[in-house]
């Protein structure tokens, strides 16, 4: 994790929201660089700001990261990630695409030279079965098939996935 990312997101508990947007057996994912020593794909989302509801934060984060507007539907599950210096509680919601076209967004917490987002794309759920686990958000390790991600309920404590090179 680079030092600006650690400074912006580390050393404190963060409450985050994440949206699962699935259409036509594809899920919208955001590719991040700079969090780890490898590429990392995760559902769009980010931190809740003071005086902002979880739903408001998720709508804002989707617009910032992907350029699209969403409608927040159901709360699905929560997870906790502790990977120093990051400690995050994440709330996952199912969302529906309302308007806009997918584009590569940005993280307002970071300078333009330290942006994490490299790509935003629709990925067939079946294709994710062939991706290395360490390149995906840890929540995908909680299901046998990626398409089951929408069926998860409850709380998940996520341990870092060990990469075997």
Secondary structure by P-SEA (a helix, b strand, c coil): ccaaaaaacccbbbbbbbbbbbcccbbbbbbbcccccbbbbbcccccccccccaaaaaaaaaaacccbbbbbcccccccccccccbbbbbbbbbbbbcbbbbccccccccccccccccbbbbbcccccccccccccccccccccccccccccccccccccccccc
